[in-house]
Amino acid sequence: MARASLLGVLALLAGCAKEAEPRSEAAHVGRAIDALRDADNAAKSAHLARLRATSCSVPDVCAVRSTCLSGYELHAKALHSLATAMVAAADGGPQSAAALLDSARSDLERARTLTQRCTEAQGEMVRKYRSGG
């Protein structure tokens, strides 16, 4: 009888651990996204690398991570284009600076849409895994 009870407790603990894995993964991904979102533009690249390195095995959590990576990678690319345009303008290349600025503006607009999707997807993930999803 004691052996059956022990096996039951172990099975219950194993089930709880399996339920906690997705919740824990969602929390890790969520914290990495928050850090990226809150980072100064100069620090975004480092936070992008951290989000990219955050482990992911739960499909819907991985989808949120992917959505956020897409938006913030494009944001980082646009920031790089802006910096390059400033250098080009300072070096007397107004035509190349203008083209880079147009590209950066377009990328920033697309990045804004993607990062808004990131925020929405993250909110859904948090609600799902907070309630035990």
DSSP file (Angstrom, degrees, kcal/mol; ACC not computed):
  #  RESIDUE AA STRUCTURE BP1 BP2  ACC     N-H-->O    O-->H-N    N-H-->O    O-->H-N    TCO  KAPPA ALPHA  PHI   PSI    X-CA   Y-CA   Z-CA
    1    1 A M     >        0   0    0      0, 0.0     4,-2.1     0, 0.0     5,-0.2   0.000 360.0 360.0 360.0 -44.8    0.0    0.0    0.0
    2    2 A A  H  >  +     0   0    0      1,-0.2     4,-2.4     2,-0.2     5,-0.2   0.879 360.0  53.4 -63.5 -37.1    2.8    2.5    0.9
    3    3 A R  H  > S+     0   0    0      2,-0.2     4,-2.5     1,-0.2    -1,-0.2   0.913 108.0  49.5 -64.2 -42.4    4.5    1.6   -2.4
    4    4 A A  H  > S+     0   0    0      2,-0.2     4,-2.1     1,-0.2    -1,-0.2   0.885 111.6  49.4 -63.8 -38.9    1.4    2.4   -4.4
    5    5 A S  H  X S+     0   0    0     -4,-2.1     4,-2.4     2,-0.2    -2,-0.2   0.908 110.5  50.0 -66.3 -41.5    1.0    5.7   -2.5
    6    6 A L  H  X S+     0   0    0     -4,-2.4     4,-2.5     1,-0.2    -2,-0.2   0.915 110.8  49.2 -63.1 -43.5    4.6    6.6   -3.2
    7    7 A L  H  X S+     0   0    0     -4,-2.5     4,-2.4     1,-0.2    -1,-0.2   0.889 110.4  51.7 -63.6 -38.2    4.2    5.8   -6.9
    8    8 A G  H  X S+     0   0    0     -4,-2.1     4,-2.2     2,-0.2    -2,-0.2   0.910 110.2  47.8 -63.7 -42.5    1.1    7.9   -7.0
    9    9 A V  H  X S+     0   0    0     -4,-2.4     4,-2.6     2,-0.2    -2,-0.2   0.915 112.1  50.0 -65.0 -42.9    2.9   10.9   -5.4
   10   10 A L  H  X S+     0   0    0     -4,-2.5     4,-2.4     2,-0.2    -2,-0.2   0.898 110.8  49.3 -63.0 -40.5    5.8   10.5   -7.9
   11   11 A A  H  X S+     0   0    0     -4,-2.4     4,-2.2     2,-0.2    -1,-0.2   0.900 111.4  49.7 -64.7 -40.4    3.4   10.4  -10.8
   12   12 A L  H  X S+     0   0    0     -4,-2.2     4,-2.2     2,-0.2    -2,-0.2   0.918 111.7  48.1 -64.1 -43.7    1.7   13.5   -9.5
   13   13 A L  H  X S+     0   0    0     -4,-2.6     4,-2.3     2,-0.2    -2,-0.2   0.897 110.6  51.3 -64.0 -40.4    5.0   15.3   -9.1
   14   14 A A  H  X S+     0   0    0     -4,-2.4     4,-2.1     1,-0.2    -1,-0.2   0.905 110.3  49.8 -63.3 -41.4    6.1   14.3  -12.6
   15   15 A G  H  X S+     0   0    0     -4,-2.2     4,-2.0     1,-0.2    -2,-0.2   0.897 110.3  49.9 -63.8 -40.7    2.8   15.6  -14.0
   16   16 A C  H  X S+     0   0    0     -4,-2.2     4,-2.0     2,-0.2    -2,-0.2   0.892 109.3  51.9 -64.9 -39.5    3.3   18.9  -12.2
   17   17 A A  H  X S+     0   0    0     -4,-2.3     4,-1.6     2,-0.2    -2,-0.2   0.908 108.9  50.3 -63.6 -41.8    6.8   19.2  -13.5
   18   18 A K  H  < S+     0   0    0     -4,-2.1    -1,-0.2     1,-0.2    -2,-0.2   0.889 111.8  47.9 -63.7 -38.8    5.5   18.7  -17.1
   19   19 A E  H  X S+     0   0    0     -4,-2.0     4,-0.9     1,-0.2    -1,-0.2   0.843 110.4  52.9 -68.5 -33.2    2.9   21.4  -16.6
   20   20 A A  H  X S+     0   0    0     -4,-2.0     4,-3.1     1,-0.2     5,-0.2   0.782  94.3  71.9 -74.8 -27.1    5.5   23.7  -15.1
   21   21 A E  H  X S+     0   0    0     -4,-1.6     4,-2.8     1,-0.2     5,-0.2   0.949 100.7  41.3 -57.0 -55.0    7.9   23.4  -18.1
   22   22 A P  H  > S+     0   0    0      0, 0.0     4,-2.7     0, 0.0    -1,-0.2   0.905 116.5  50.5 -61.3 -38.8    5.8   25.4  -20.6
   23   23 A R  H  X S+     0   0    0     -4,-0.9     4,-2.0     2,-0.2    -2,-0.2   0.917 112.5  46.5 -63.6 -43.2    4.9   28.0  -17.9
   24   24 A S  H  X S+     0   0    0     -4,-3.1     4,-2.4     2,-0.2    -1,-0.2   0.911 112.9  49.4 -65.2 -43.1    8.6   28.3  -17.0
   25   25 A E  H  X S+     0   0    0     -4,-2.8     4,-2.6    -5,-0.2     5,-0.2   0.917 110.3  50.6 -62.9 -43.4    9.6   28.6  -20.7
   26   26 A A  H  X S+     0   0    0     -4,-2.7     4,-2.7    -5,-0.2    -1,-0.2   0.891 110.0  51.0 -61.3 -39.4    6.9   31.2  -21.3
   27   27 A A  H  X S+     0   0    0     -4,-2.0     4,-2.4     2,-0.2    -2,-0.2   0.916 110.6  48.1 -65.3 -42.9    8.2   33.2  -18.3
   28   28 A H  H  X S+     0   0    0     -4,-2.4     4,-2.1     2,-0.2    -2,-0.2   0.936 114.8  45.0 -63.0 -46.5   11.8   33.1  -19.6
   29   29 A V  H  X S+     0   0    0     -4,-2.6     4,-2.4     1,-0.2    -2,-0.2   0.919 112.6  52.5 -63.3 -43.5   10.8   34.2  -23.1
   30   30 A G  H  X S+     0   0    0     -4,-2.7     4,-2.6    -5,-0.2    -2,-0.2   0.899 109.2  48.5 -60.0 -42.5    8.6   36.9  -21.6
   31   31 A R  H  X S+     0   0    0     -4,-2.4     4,-2.5     2,-0.2    -1,-0.2   0.896 110.9  50.9 -65.8 -39.2   11.4   38.3  -19.5
   32   32 A A  H  X S+     0   0    0     -4,-2.1     4,-2.0     2,-0.2    -2,-0.2   0.891 111.5  48.2 -65.3 -38.5   13.7   38.3  -22.4
   33   33 A I  H  X S+     0   0    0     -4,-2.4     4,-3.0     2,-0.2     5,-0.2   0.927 111.1  50.2 -66.2 -45.1   11.1   40.2  -24.5
   34   34 A D  H  X S+     0   0    0     -4,-2.6     4,-2.5     1,-0.2    -2,-0.2   0.921 110.6  49.5 -59.3 -44.3   10.5   42.7  -21.7
   35   35 A A  H  X S+     0   0    0     -4,-2.5     4,-1.0     2,-0.2    -1,-0.2   0.902 112.9  47.6 -62.4 -40.9   14.3   43.4  -21.4
   36   36 A L  H >< S+     0   0    0     -4,-2.0     3,-0.5     2,-0.2    -2,-0.2   0.940 113.1  47.3 -64.3 -48.0   14.6   43.9  -25.1
   37   37 A R  H 3< S+     0   0    0     -4,-3.0    -2,-0.2     1,-0.2    -1,-0.2   0.892 116.0  44.8 -60.9 -40.6   11.6   46.2  -25.3
   38   38 A D  H 3< S+     0   0    0     -4,-2.5    -1,-0.2    -5,-0.2    -2,-0.2   0.605  91.8 106.2 -82.3 -12.3   12.8   48.3  -22.3
   39   39 A A  S << S-     0   0    0     -4,-1.0     5,-0.1    -3,-0.5    -3,-0.0  -0.328  78.5-106.3 -70.6 147.7   16.4   48.5  -23.5
   40   40 A D    >>  -     0   0    0      1,-0.1     3,-1.5     3,-0.1     4,-0.7  -0.342  38.3-105.3 -62.1 154.8   17.9   51.7  -24.9
   41   41 A N  G >4 S+     0   0    0      1,-0.3     3,-0.9     2,-0.2     4,-0.4   0.860 121.2  57.9 -54.4 -37.6   18.4   51.5  -28.6
   42   42 A A  G 34 S+     0   0    0      1,-0.2    -1,-0.3     2,-0.1     4,-0.2   0.773 110.6  43.3 -64.9 -25.1   22.2   51.1  -28.2
   43   43 A A  G <> S+     0   0    0     -3,-1.5     4,-1.7     1,-0.2     3,-0.3   0.456  85.8  94.6 -99.1  -2.6   21.6   48.0  -26.1
   44   44 A K  H <X S+     0   0    0     -3,-0.9     4,-2.7    -4,-0.7     5,-0.2   0.867  78.7  58.7 -61.0 -37.6   18.9   46.3  -28.2
   45   45 A S  H  > S+     0   0    0     -4,-0.4     4,-2.1     1,-0.2    -1,-0.2   0.912 106.5  47.8 -60.1 -42.6   21.4   44.2  -30.1
   46   46 A A  H  > S+     0   0    0     -3,-0.3     4,-1.7     1,-0.2    -1,-0.2   0.900 113.6  47.4 -64.4 -40.1   22.6   42.5  -27.0
   47   47 A H  H  X S+     0   0    0     -4,-1.7     4,-2.4     2,-0.2    -2,-0.2   0.833 107.9  55.9 -72.1 -31.8   19.1   41.9  -25.8
   48   48 A L  H  X S+     0   0    0     -4,-2.7     4,-2.7     2,-0.2    -2,-0.2   0.928 107.1  50.2 -61.1 -44.3   18.2   40.5  -29.3
   49   49 A A  H  X S+     0   0    0     -4,-2.1     4,-1.8     1,-0.2    -2,-0.2   0.889 109.9  50.6 -61.7 -39.4   21.0   38.0  -28.9
   50   50 A R  H  X S+     0   0    0     -4,-1.7     4,-0.8     2,-0.2    -1,-0.2   0.914 111.4  47.1 -65.7 -42.4   19.7   37.0  -25.4
   51   51 A L  H >< S+     0   0    0     -4,-2.4     3,-0.9     1,-0.2    -2,-0.2   0.922 111.4  51.5 -64.6 -42.0   16.2   36.5  -26.8
   52   52 A R  H 3< S+     0   0    0     -4,-2.7    -1,-0.2     1,-0.2    -2,-0.2   0.858 111.6  48.2 -60.6 -35.3   17.5   34.5  -29.7
   53   53 A A  H 3< S+     0   0    0     -4,-1.8     2,-0.3    -5,-0.2    -1,-0.2   0.562  83.6 111.9 -84.2  -8.8   19.5   32.3  -27.2
   54   54 A T  S << S-     0   0    0     -3,-0.9    -3,-0.0    -4,-0.8   -29,-0.0  -0.511  77.1-113.6 -68.9 125.5   16.5   31.8  -24.9
   55   55 A S        -     0   0    0     -2,-0.3     2,-0.3     2,-0.0   -26,-0.1  -0.222  37.7-176.3 -63.8 149.7   15.5   28.1  -25.2
   56   56 A C        +     0   0    0      1,-0.1    -1,-0.0    -3,-0.1   -30,-0.0  -0.948  27.8 143.3-152.9 123.7   12.2   27.3  -26.7
   57   57 A S        +     0   0    0     -2,-0.3    -1,-0.1     1,-0.1     3,-0.1   0.477  53.4  91.7-134.0 -15.9   10.4   24.0  -27.2
   58   58 A V  S >> S-     0   0    0      1,-0.1     4,-2.9   -37,-0.1     3,-0.6  -0.761  72.9-138.6 -87.4 119.4    6.7   24.9  -26.7
   59   59 A P  H 3> S+     0   0    0      0, 0.0     4,-2.0     0, 0.0    -1,-0.1   0.838  98.4  44.1 -51.3 -45.5    5.3   25.7  -30.1
   60   60 A D  H 3> S+     0   0    0      2,-0.2     4,-1.6     1,-0.2     5,-0.1   0.856 115.0  49.1 -73.1 -30.4    3.1   28.7  -29.1
   61   61 A V  H <> S+     0   0    0     -3,-0.6     4,-2.4     2,-0.2    -1,-0.2   0.902 111.0  50.8 -68.7 -41.3    5.9   30.2  -27.0
   62   62 A C  H  X S+     0   0    0     -4,-2.9     4,-2.6     1,-0.2    -2,-0.2   0.865 107.0  54.7 -63.3 -35.9    8.3   29.7  -29.8
   63   63 A A  H  X S+     0   0    0     -4,-2.0     4,-2.4    -5,-0.3    -1,-0.2   0.895 108.4  48.3 -65.2 -40.0    5.9   31.5  -32.1
   64   64 A V  H  X S+     0   0    0     -4,-1.6     4,-2.5     2,-0.2     5,-0.2   0.942 111.9  49.3 -64.1 -47.2    5.8   34.5  -29.8
   65   65 A R  H  X S+     0   0    0     -4,-2.4     4,-2.6     1,-0.2    -2,-0.2   0.919 112.2  48.7 -57.6 -44.3    9.6   34.5  -29.6
   66   66 A S  H  X S+     0   0    0     -4,-2.6     4,-2.4     2,-0.2    -1,-0.2   0.907 110.1  50.8 -63.3 -43.9    9.8   34.4  -33.4
   67   67 A T  H  X S+     0   0    0     -4,-2.4     4,-1.9     1,-0.2    51,-0.2   0.924 113.5  45.4 -58.9 -45.4    7.3   37.2  -33.8
   68   68 A C  H  X S+     0   0    0     -4,-2.5     4,-2.6     1,-0.2     5,-0.3   0.891 110.5  53.0 -69.2 -39.5    9.2   39.4  -31.4
   69   69 A L  H  X S+     0   0    0     -4,-2.6     4,-2.6    -5,-0.2     5,-0.3   0.921 107.8  52.4 -60.4 -42.7   12.6   38.6  -33.0
   70   70 A S  H  X S+     0   0    0     -4,-2.4     4,-1.7     1,-0.2    -2,-0.2   0.933 113.1  43.4 -59.5 -47.1   11.2   39.6  -36.4
   71   71 A G  H  X S+     0   0    0     -4,-1.9     4,-1.9    43,-0.3    44,-0.2   0.927 118.2  42.1 -66.2 -46.1   10.0   42.9  -35.2
   72   72 A Y  H  X S+     0   0    0     -4,-2.6     4,-2.4     2,-0.2    -1,-0.2   0.789 110.8  55.9 -78.3 -26.5   13.1   43.9  -33.2
   73   73 A E  H  X S+     0   0    0     -4,-2.6     4,-2.2    -5,-0.3    -1,-0.2   0.915 110.6  46.2 -65.9 -41.9   15.6   42.6  -35.7
   74   74 A L  H  X S+     0   0    0     -4,-1.7     4,-2.4    -5,-0.3    -2,-0.2   0.896 111.1  52.8 -65.9 -39.3   14.0   44.9  -38.3
   75   75 A H  H  X S+     0   0    0     -4,-1.9     4,-2.2     2,-0.2    -2,-0.2   0.934 110.1  47.8 -59.3 -47.0   14.0   47.7  -35.7
   76   76 A A  H  X S+     0   0    0     -4,-2.4     4,-2.1     1,-0.2    -2,-0.2   0.885 110.1  52.7 -63.0 -39.0   17.7   47.1  -35.1
   77   77 A K  H  X S+     0   0    0     -4,-2.2     4,-2.3     1,-0.2    -1,-0.2   0.916 109.1  49.6 -62.4 -42.8   18.4   47.1  -38.9
   78   78 A A  H  X S+     0   0    0     -4,-2.4     4,-2.3     2,-0.2    -2,-0.2   0.892 108.9  52.0 -64.1 -40.2   16.5   50.4  -39.2
   79   79 A L  H  X S+     0   0    0     -4,-2.2     4,-2.2     1,-0.2    -1,-0.2   0.896 109.4  50.1 -62.9 -39.3   18.6   51.9  -36.4
   80   80 A H  H  X S+     0   0    0     -4,-2.1     4,-2.5     2,-0.2    -2,-0.2   0.909 109.3  51.4 -64.2 -41.8   21.8   50.8  -38.2
   81   81 A S  H  X S+     0   0    0     -4,-2.3     4,-2.5     1,-0.2    -2,-0.2   0.890 108.8  51.6 -62.5 -39.3   20.5   52.4  -41.5
   82   82 A L  H  X S+     0   0    0     -4,-2.3     4,-2.1     2,-0.2    -1,-0.2   0.926 110.5  47.6 -62.6 -44.6   19.9   55.6  -39.6
   83   83 A A  H  X S+     0   0    0     -4,-2.2     4,-1.8     1,-0.2    -2,-0.2   0.904 112.8  49.0 -63.2 -41.3   23.4   55.7  -38.2
   84   84 A T  H  X S+     0   0    0     -4,-2.5     4,-2.5     1,-0.2    -1,-0.2   0.883 109.2  53.1 -65.6 -38.7   24.9   54.9  -41.6
   85   85 A A  H  X S+     0   0    0     -4,-2.5     4,-2.7     1,-0.2    -1,-0.2   0.885 106.4  52.9 -64.0 -38.8   22.8   57.7  -43.2
   86   86 A M  H  X S+     0   0    0     -4,-2.1     4,-2.0     2,-0.2    -1,-0.2   0.902 110.7  46.9 -64.3 -39.9   24.1   60.2  -40.6
   87   87 A V  H  X S+     0   0    0     -4,-1.8     4,-1.8     2,-0.2    -2,-0.2   0.919 112.5  50.1 -65.8 -43.8   27.7   59.2  -41.5
   88   88 A A  H  <>S+     0   0    0     -4,-2.5     5,-2.9     1,-0.2    -2,-0.2   0.901 110.8  49.1 -62.5 -41.1   26.9   59.4  -45.2
   89   89 A A  H ><5S+     0   0    0     -4,-2.7     3,-1.2     1,-0.2    -1,-0.2   0.896 110.7  50.2 -65.7 -39.4   25.4   62.9  -44.8
   90   90 A A  H 3<5S+     0   0    0     -4,-2.0    -1,-0.2     1,-0.3    -2,-0.2   0.816 107.4  54.7 -67.9 -30.1   28.4   64.0  -42.8
   91   91 A D  T 3<5S-     0   0    0     -4,-1.8    -1,-0.3    -5,-0.1    -2,-0.2   0.396 124.3-103.2 -84.7   3.8   30.7   62.8  -45.5
   92   92 A G  T < 5S+     0   0    0     -3,-1.2    -3,-0.2    -4,-0.2     3,-0.2   0.736  83.0 127.4  85.4  23.3   28.9   64.8  -48.1
   93   93 A G     >< +     0   0    0     -5,-2.9     4,-2.4     1,-0.2     5,-0.2  -0.581  20.7 161.3-109.4  69.0   26.8   62.1  -49.7
   94   94 A P  H  > S+     0   0    0      0, 0.0     4,-2.4     0, 0.0    -1,-0.2   0.818  71.7  54.9 -62.9 -30.8   23.3   63.5  -49.5
   95   95 A Q  H  > S+     0   0    0      2,-0.2     4,-2.0     1,-0.2     5,-0.2   0.942 112.4  41.3 -69.3 -44.5   21.9   61.2  -52.2
   96   96 A S  H  > S+     0   0    0      1,-0.2     4,-2.3     2,-0.2    -1,-0.2   0.880 114.6  53.5 -69.3 -34.7   23.0   58.0  -50.4
   97   97 A A  H  X S+     0   0    0     -4,-2.4     4,-2.5     2,-0.2    -2,-0.2   0.913 108.3  50.2 -62.9 -42.0   22.0   59.5  -47.1
   98   98 A A  H  X S+     0   0    0     -4,-2.4     4,-2.3     2,-0.2    -2,-0.2   0.909 110.6  48.8 -64.0 -41.9   18.5   60.2  -48.4
   99   99 A A  H  X S+     0   0    0     -4,-2.0     4,-2.2     2,-0.2    -1,-0.2   0.910 112.4  48.4 -64.4 -41.8   18.2   56.6  -49.8
  100  100 A L  H  X S+     0   0    0     -4,-2.3     4,-2.7     2,-0.2    -2,-0.2   0.892 110.6  51.3 -65.3 -39.1   19.3   55.2  -46.4
  101  101 A L  H  X S+     0   0    0     -4,-2.5     4,-2.7     2,-0.2    -2,-0.2   0.904 109.4  50.0 -65.0 -40.6   16.9   57.4  -44.6
  102  102 A D  H  X S+     0   0    0     -4,-2.3     4,-2.3     2,-0.2    -2,-0.2   0.919 112.6  47.4 -62.3 -42.8   14.0   56.3  -46.8
  103  103 A S  H  X S+     0   0    0     -4,-2.2     4,-2.6     2,-0.2    -2,-0.2   0.919 112.5  49.0 -64.1 -43.8   14.9   52.7  -46.2
  104  104 A A  H  X S+     0   0    0     -4,-2.7     4,-2.8     2,-0.2    -2,-0.2   0.912 110.4  51.0 -63.1 -42.7   15.2   53.3  -42.4
  105  105 A R  H  X S+     0   0    0     -4,-2.7     4,-2.1     2,-0.2    -1,-0.2   0.927 112.0  46.9 -60.5 -45.4   11.8   55.0  -42.3
  106  106 A S  H  X S+     0   0    0     -4,-2.3     4,-2.2     1,-0.2    -2,-0.2   0.919 113.4  48.2 -62.8 -44.2   10.2   52.2  -44.2
  107  107 A D  H  X S+     0   0    0     -4,-2.6     4,-3.0     1,-0.2    -2,-0.2   0.899 109.9  52.5 -64.1 -40.2   11.8   49.6  -41.9
  108  108 A L  H  X S+     0   0    0     -4,-2.8     4,-2.3     2,-0.2    -1,-0.2   0.889 108.5  50.5 -64.4 -38.0   10.8   51.5  -38.8
  109  109 A E  H  X S+     0   0    0     -4,-2.1     4,-1.6     2,-0.2    -1,-0.2   0.934 114.4  43.4 -64.4 -45.3    7.2   51.6  -39.9
  110  110 A R  H  X S+     0   0    0     -4,-2.2     4,-2.4     1,-0.2    -2,-0.2   0.903 112.9  53.2 -66.0 -40.0    7.2   47.8  -40.6
  111  111 A A  H  X S+     0   0    0     -4,-3.0     4,-3.2     1,-0.2     5,-0.3   0.882 104.6  55.5 -62.8 -38.2    9.0   47.2  -37.3
  112  112 A R  H  X S+     0   0    0     -4,-2.3     4,-1.8     2,-0.2    -1,-0.2   0.924 109.1  47.0 -60.8 -43.6    6.4   49.2  -35.4
  113  113 A T  H  X S+     0   0    0     -4,-1.6     4,-1.9     1,-0.2    -2,-0.2   0.930 115.0  46.3 -62.3 -45.3    3.7   46.9  -36.8
  114  114 A L  H  X S+     0   0    0     -4,-2.4     4,-2.2     1,-0.2   -43,-0.3   0.888 111.5  50.2 -67.0 -39.4    5.7   43.8  -36.0
  115  115 A T  H  X S+     0   0    0     -4,-3.2     4,-2.3   -44,-0.2    -1,-0.2   0.821 107.8  54.3 -71.8 -27.7    6.6   44.9  -32.5
  116  116 A Q  H  X S+     0   0    0     -4,-1.8     4,-2.3    -5,-0.3    -1,-0.2   0.908 108.7  48.8 -66.6 -40.7    2.9   45.7  -31.8
  117  117 A R  H  X S+     0   0    0     -4,-1.9     4,-3.1     2,-0.2     5,-0.2   0.896 109.0  54.5 -61.9 -39.1    2.1   42.1  -32.9
  118  118 A C  H  X S+     0   0    0     -4,-2.2     4,-3.0   -51,-0.2     5,-0.2   0.940 108.0  48.3 -58.0 -48.9    4.9   41.0  -30.5
  119  119 A T  H  X S+     0   0    0     -4,-2.3     4,-2.2     1,-0.2    -1,-0.2   0.910 113.9  46.5 -60.5 -43.6    3.3   42.9  -27.6
  120  120 A E  H  X S+     0   0    0     -4,-2.3     4,-2.2     2,-0.2    -2,-0.2   0.930 114.2  47.0 -64.8 -45.4   -0.1   41.4  -28.4
  121  121 A A  H  X S+     0   0    0     -4,-3.1     4,-2.4     1,-0.2    -2,-0.2   0.895 111.7  51.1 -64.8 -39.7    1.3   37.9  -28.8
  122  122 A Q  H  X S+     0   0    0     -4,-3.0     4,-2.8    -5,-0.2    -1,-0.2   0.913 108.5  52.1 -63.5 -41.8    3.2   38.2  -25.5
  123  123 A G  H  X S+     0   0    0     -4,-2.2     4,-2.4    -5,-0.2    -2,-0.2   0.910 110.2  47.9 -60.5 -42.7    0.1   39.4  -23.7
  124  124 A E  H  X S+     0   0    0     -4,-2.2     4,-2.4     2,-0.2    -1,-0.2   0.906 112.1  50.2 -63.8 -41.1   -1.8   36.3  -24.9
  125  125 A M  H  X S+     0   0    0     -4,-2.4     4,-2.7     2,-0.2     5,-0.3   0.929 110.6  49.0 -62.7 -45.4    1.1   34.0  -23.9
  126  126 A V  H  X S+     0   0    0     -4,-2.8     4,-2.0     1,-0.2     5,-0.2   0.928 112.3  48.0 -61.5 -45.3    1.2   35.6  -20.4
  127  127 A R  H  X S+     0   0    0     -4,-2.4     4,-1.4    -5,-0.2     6,-0.2   0.920 113.5  48.4 -61.6 -42.9   -2.5   35.2  -19.9
  128  128 A K  H  <>S+     0   0    0     -4,-2.4     5,-3.0     1,-0.2    -2,-0.2   0.947 118.1  37.4 -63.3 -49.7   -2.5   31.6  -21.1
  129  129 A Y  H  <5S+     0   0    0     -4,-2.7     3,-0.4     3,-0.2    -1,-0.2   0.680 110.2  60.2 -84.0 -16.2    0.4   30.4  -19.0
  130  130 A R  H  <5S+     0   0    0     -4,-2.0    -1,-0.2    -5,-0.3    -2,-0.2   0.866 107.0  48.1 -71.0 -35.9   -0.5   32.5  -15.9
  131  131 A S  T  <5S-     0   0    0     -4,-1.4    -1,-0.2    -5,-0.2    -2,-0.2   0.404 128.8 -97.9 -87.0   4.5   -3.8   30.7  -15.8
  132  132 A G  T   5       0   0    0     -3,-0.4    -3,-0.2     1,-0.1    -4,-0.1   0.578 360.0 360.0  96.2   9.4   -2.0   27.3  -16.2
  133  133 A G      <       0   0    0     -5,-3.0    -4,-0.2    -6,-0.2    -1,-0.1   0.431 360.0 360.0 -42.7 360.0   -2.6   26.9  -19.9
